[in-house]
Amino acid sequence: MHDDLISKAKAWLAEDPDQETRDELAKLIDAGDVNELSARFSGTLQFGTAGLRGELGAGPMRMNRSVVIRAAAGLAAYLKAEGHTGGLVVIGYDARHKSADFARDTAAVMTGAGLRAAVLPRPLPTPVLAFAIPHLGAVAGVEVTASHNPPRDNGYKVYLGDGSQIVPPADAEIAAEIDAIASLNDVPRPESGWETLDESVLNAYLARTDAVLAPGSPRTARTVYTAMHGVGKDVLLAAFARAGFPEPVLVAEQADPDPDFPTVAFPNPEEPGAMDLAFARARATDPDLVIANDPDADRCAVAVKDGADWRMLRGDEVGALLAAHLVRRGATGVFAESIVSSSLLGRIAEKAGLPYEETLTGFKWIARVDGLRYGYEEALGYCVDPEGVRDKDGITAALLITELASRLKSENRTLLDLLDDLAVEHGLHATDQLSVRVQDLSLIADAMRRLREQPPTELAGLPITRSEDLTRGTEQLPPTDGLRYTLDGARVIVRPSGTEPKLKCYLEVVVPVAGHAGLPAAHARATELLAAIKRDLSAAAGI
């Protein structure tokens, strides 16, 4: 076993084009570090519908240039098999460690394979890449990003020519092409021959951002903005300036790209502590709202003043607010969301006489809905301009929520007032999440198995009226690893995360509200029910 591991590592080392990972691997081989070598050579990073994502480092279980070159070569082979020889592949990248190298390697591989490659001019938000694909008539796009993962991670996201992310069976077909690459020496990588795009593609994206706003709408709301050490700042500031909003006050410590994300434990606005600096800035400047992007700016977080202090709105709250705003503006078309998001969107769409669809988790599914006008997911992802960007877009979402805040401000109201109105009209839809991060992935499989073998019959004293194992699929949904429980006045979905070592449980309770006077009691009841569901679900899953 030991000799086999060392010979595998040496074979990998012989092909590794990156001096940094070569040195790292050589040290491990010289030290005979069996544990670390085993961790890196126990398999290969699996290419799936999220593309690739993992920790940077040497070896097939890490993100590195060797793994990326193989992924790019597999994608190129897939595109050629689909009849796209000579087609254009657009490549974008964020400001994480190695992102620019991975983008350049991808361009070289595409060029060597007989495709045309064009790279965005610098680190830019993921939505700019999603926009560029249909805008330039590309057959595919690649974004090098690990979004809001920890600093030591990077990733590789693949889009097809319709501008939306890959779904089965394309992921498995690309993975098979990647597996078929015997040696990196078989992959031609010329030194030049691809195009580096100029500012015109970004200018075309910015020109489209205007389209999400209503002509002549109020543009008065004042914002504090954090880019969370990512790539969002320049594009968001340009979009806000074009729209005529007051210039956002920046959280200076987090404004510029920094791949080490020094001020946050996790660069995700949903994680505890990530918004502390933004809230401090808000206390000092008293804006109308706080806006945050995640590092690749495809997500948008919103915080509002609630009583004496600031609080983050849940993705479901922002999702409902944007929907209500679009309905009031007379939007037509399909409203869509993933199954883990709040059922309030369905109520808003139904009342407005608009079609509504539920999809599996992820924008790769939401973006595929026919006739989509607006789609959102509870994890802070909003698609408000599907004609321009068939993916979540934290820049246009920020514009739209700031327009809504401006309109409400002109009526002496706030986002919280509108949320109260929606609760009175449709019932209070309160959501929460039970999310368990693990070191050992088998704990997630154990929890799912336990729930399948001994499903709970009630949670928080509410009987479970319907229990569905989503691996079997439903009339509306393809199969996925998840469980859905319908209760009297509540809903629970349990699924392993697709991008992180987490088990995620999505909880929603719906409490009827007797007018505005009944809101405090409804909120208290919802809080109590969610806490009880969390407690009972934890016990049932053994987590």
N, C-alpha and C positions, 0 to 999 in steps of 0.2 A: 504494500500500500504506500509506504513512505517513498520507495524508489519510483513508483508509478507517478506519484504526486510531483516529485522533483523533476521527472522527465517531462511531464505535462507543462510545468512552470517554465522549464528551460526552452521548450518548443515555442511557447507563447513569447518568451523574452526575445528569442531570435527574430521574431517578426514585428515586435513592437516599434512603431515609428517615433515614439515620444520619449525623449531622454529622461524626462522627469519620472514617468512610470517605469521606465527601464531600470533606473537607479533604485527605485523603491522595491521592485521585484527582485533585483539582484541581491539586495540586502537580506530580504526574507529567505532567499535560497541559501545564501552563505550562512545565515544564522540557523538554517534547518528548522524554521518556525512552522512546524506542522499544523498547528491550530489555525494560524492566520492563512497559510497556503490552502488549507482545506476549505476555509470559509470562502476564499476567492475562486477556487477551482471545483466547487461541489456541483457545478452545473453552468448554465449561462443565463444572463438576464433575459427574461422572457419578453418578446415583443408582442404586445397585445393591443387592445383598442385605445389604450392611453399611450401607445408607442412604447418608449423605454423610459424608465426613471430609476435612479439608484445613486448610491454613494460614489463619489469620485475615487479612483484608485486603480491599481494594476490588476489585471486578471479578468476572466469572462463574467464574473459575478459583480463587476463594478462598472461604472461609466468611465470610459477612456477612449482615446483616439482609435484603438484597434476595434473596439466594440462598435463605435460609430461608423467607421469605414465599412465594416461588415453590414451594418444596418442600411447604410446608403447604397451599397452594392446590391443588397437584396431588394430594396425598393426600386432601384433602377431596372433590375431584371424583371420584376413584376410589371413595371410600367411598359417595358418593351413587349412583354408577353401579351399585354392588353392592347397592343397596337399603337403605342405612343412614341415610337422611335422618333427622335428629332424634336419631341415636345419640350416645352419649357417647364422647368422646376424652379419655383421661387423659394429662397431660403432666408429666414429671419432668425435673430438670436437676441438673447437678453444679455445682462452684464455679469452673469455668474462666472466663476472660475472655469476656464476652458471653453466657454460658449463660442467665442470667436474662432478658436481652433476647430471646433466641431463643425461650425458653419463652413469654414474654408475647405475642410476635408470632404464635406458633402458636395460642395460645388465641384471639387476636383474629380470625385468619383462619377458624378452625373456627366461631366464633360467627357471623361474617359470612356463612358458607356455609350456615347453617341446621343445623349440628350443635351438640351441647352440649359444652362444654369444662370440664375440671376440672384445676387445677394443684396439684401437691403443695406442702405448706406452705413448704418451704425446700429448699436443696440436700440431697439424700438419695441413698443408694446406689441404683444401677440395679436391684438385685433388688426394692427396695420398689415401684418402678414396675411391674416385671414381675408382682409379686404383685397390685398394685392393679387391673390390667386385668380379670382374671376376678372378683376380689373385688367390684368395683363394677359388673360386667356391661357393661363398655365394649366398643365395636366395634373400637377400636384404641387404641394408646398410642404416645407419642413420648418418647424420652429424649434430652435434649441433653447429649452427652458425647463426649469424644475418648479416654475410658478412660485408657490408659497412654501415649498419644502425647506428643511434646514440648510444652512450655508454649504455643507459638505456634499450636497446632492446636485446632480444635474439631470437633464432629461431630453427627450427627442420625440416631438409630436408630429404626426403625419396627417396631412389633409389631402383629399383628392380634388379633382378639377372643379367640383361644384362649390368648393370653398368650405366644406364641412369636414370634420374629422372622420377618420376611417371607422367603420363598423364591420362586424363579421359579414361575409367570410373573407373580406380583403385582408384583415389582420393575420389570419392563419395562412393565407396565400403568400403574403410578404414574409412571414416568419419562416415558411418552408424554403423560400428563396435564400433567406439569410443562412439557414442551416446548410444549404447546398454549397456554400462557399468553402472550399477546402483550405485555401491558404490566402493570406493577404497579398502574397506575391502575384496571385492571379488577378488582382484588381488594379487596372490601369489608373494612375493618378497623375495626370499632367500637371505642370507647374502653372499653367495659365489657360485661357480660352473661355472663361466665364465672364459674365458682366457684373460689375458693381453698379447698382441702380443709383440714380441721382435723387434729388429732393422731390422730383415731380410725382412720385408715387405717394409720398407722404402728403404733399399738397392736395392731391386728388382725394386722399382719405379725409383730410381736414375739411375740404369743400363739402364732402358728404355729411360731416357732423352737423352742419347747419340745418340739414334736412330733418333732423329729429325734433327741432323746435318749431313752435307755431309762429308764423309771421306776426310781428307786432306784440308778442307776449311780453309780460313784465320781466325784467332782467335785473332785479334789485337785490336778490338774496346775497348776503355776505358769507364767505366760506373760509374755514381753515382747512388746509390740504396737506396730507402726507403721502409721499410716494413710497414709504416703507423701504428706503434704500434701493428702490428699483428704478425702472426705466420710464415711469409714467409722467414725470414732472413737465418736461418741455412740451410734450404733445398736449397734455391737459391744459397747460397755461395758454398755448396757442389756440386751442379750441375755445376756451373761455373768453379770450381776447376777441376772437372773431365774432362770438355770440354777443359781446357787449355786456357781459357780467362784470361786476367788480373783480379786480384781480385777487385771486385767493391769497390768503396769508399762509406762508409756507411753514411747515415744521422743519426748521433749518437743519437740525441734526440728522434728519432722515430724507432730505430733499434730493441728494445726489446718489447715483449708483455706487454701491459698495458691496462686493460679493461676500464680505464677512458679516454683513448685517449686525454691526456692533451694538446697537441699542435695544435689540429684541431677542428673546429666547427662540421664538419662531417668527419668521416674517409673514405672519398671517393675521390680518385684522381680527379674526375670530378668537385668536389665542389670548389667554389672560396676560395683561401687561403690555400687549403690542400697541395699544392706543393711548398709553399713559402720557406720552409726550404731546400727542395731539390734543388730549383733554387739557393739559397744562396750558397749551397755547390758547385754547378756546376760553379758559377761565380768564386769561390775561386780555383777550381781545373781544370777547362777547360777540361772536358771529351768529348768523342764523342757523348754520349747520356745519358739521365737520364731515369732510369727505376723505376717505382713504382708498388708495389702490393697493392691490397686492403687488409683488415685485415685477410681474410681467404685465400688469395693468389690464388684465382681462376681467378682474373682479372689482366691485365697488362696494365699499362699506360706508354707511351713513350713521352719524350720531347726532342727537338732538339734546337740547336742554330739557331736562325733566325735573321740575321742581328746582332745587338749588344747584343740582349738578348735571353732568353730561352722561348720557347713556347711549350705547350702540343700539341701533335698531336691528332686529333680527332680519335675516335675508327674506323671510316670509312677509315681514311687515313692509319692507321696501318693495317687494314683489307686488303686494296688494296696492300700495300707494301708486306705483307707476301704472298699474292696470287701471285704477280708478281715474287717474289723470288722462290716460289715453282714451278711455271711454268718454270722458267729459269733452275731450277734443274731437270726438266723432270718428275715432278709428274704426276701421272695418277689417275683417280677416280673422284668422284663427288665433286664439289665445292658448298657449300650451305651457306645460310645466312637467317636471318629472314626478314620479309617484311618491317621492319622499318630501315633496313640497306641500304647502298648506292647501287644503281643499277650498279655501276662501276664493281662490282665483276662479274656480268653476262656478261659484255662486255669483261672482261679479259678472262673469261672461254670460251666464244664463239670464240674469236680470237685464243685461244690455241686449239680449237677443243675438249674441255672438257665438260662433262655433268654438268648442273647447276640446282639447286633447290632452291625455296623460301619456307620458313615455317612460321608458326606463331611465335610470339615473345617468346624467351626463349630457353635455350639449351636443355630443355626436348624435344623440337621438332627437333632442328637441329641435335641432337645426334641420332635421329631415322632414318635419311635419309640412304637408302640402298646404300652401296658402297661409303660411305663418305670418302673423303681424307682430306678435309679441310673445316672447318666451322667457321664462325665468326658472332658476333653481335656488333652493334655500341656501346653498353655499355661496351666496353673494354674487351669483352670476345672472346677468340680464342681457337679453338680446332685444334692443329697441329699434334696430334698423336692419331687419333681416335681408332687405334688398342689397344693402351695402356690405354687411358683415354677417355671415351665417354662423355666428359663434357668439359667446358672451363677450361683452365689450365694456370695460370699466370706464372708458372715456365718455362715450355717448350716454351711458347710464348716469354718469355724474352730471352731464348737461341737463338731462331730462328731470332728474330729481331737484336740481337747482331751479329749473323753470317752475316746477310745481311749488317749491318753497316760496318763490317770488310771487306766484299768483296768490297763494294763501296769505302771504305777508300783506299784499294789497287789500285783502279782505280782513286784515287784523286777526288772522288765524295762523295755526302752525300745522306741521305734519302730524303731531299728536292729536290735534282736534279732528283731522280727517280720519285718522285711525279709529277714534271714538265713534265717529259717524258710521264708519263701515261696520263696527261691532254692533251698534244698535240696529243697523239695517239687516245684517246677515247673521247675527250671533257672534259672540267673541270666539275667534279662532286663535287659540294660544298654542304655540309650538315650543318644543324643547328637544335637546339631543342628549343622549347618554352615549359618550364616546370613550372607548377604552383603548389606550395605546399599549401595545405589548412588545416585548423583546422577542418572545418565542411565538412564532406564527401558529404553532399547533394549538395554542390556547383559544384562538379564534375558531378553528375547526371544531374543537371540543365543545365550545359554547353553542355553535350552530347544530351540532349533532344532538346535544342534550335537549335543545328546544324542539328538534324534530321528533326525538324519541318520546319525550314527555312534555307535550305542548301544554302551556298554562290554559286553564279554563276560565280564569278571571284575572283582572289586574285592577288594583285600587277599588276592589269591590264591584267593578263593572263586569258583567258577564261578557265573554268573547262570543260574539254571534257568528263570526266567520273566521276561519283560520286557513290561510292559503300558503302553500309552498311554491314560491315563484320559479323554482327550477323546472317546474312542469310547464311554465308559460301559461298565459290566459288567452282569451279570445282577442284581447287588445294588445297583449305584450309578448314579445319573444322570451324564451327562458332566461333566467338570471339567478344567481345564488342569493336568495333572499327569502324572508318570511313576512307575511302581512297578516296582521290581526285587526279585524273590525270589531269594535266594541260599541255599546250603546252610548253614543256621544263622544267617542274617541277612536283613534287609529294609531297603530304602532307598526313600524317596518324595521326589520333587523337585517343588516347586510354587512359583509366585510368591505372595507374601503378598497377602491380600485387603485389608489395611488400611494397609500401609506399603510404601515402596519397597525391598523386600527379596526376594531369592531364598532360599527355605528348603529345606533338605535334612534329612529326618528319618531317623536311622539307628538300627537296633536289631540287636543280636546276642544270640543265646541260647546260653549255654555250659552244658553239663551239669555238675552239681556232685556230687562223691562225698562226701556227708555234710558236717557242719559243718567238719571238718578240711580239706576241699577248697576252702573258700570263698576263702582268699587267692590260691590258684593260679587259680581261676576269674575272680576280679576282675582279676588281672594279665593274663590272656589276653583278657578282654573289653576292657580299656583299650587293649591292643596292637592288637586287631582294629579297634576304632572309629577309632583314629588312622590306621591304614592305609587304611580305607575312605574317610575324609575326604580323605586325600592323593590317592588314586586318582580319587575323584569330582571333586575340584577340577580335576585335570588333564583329565579327560574333558569337563567342562563349560566349560573354558577360563576359570575364575574363580580 
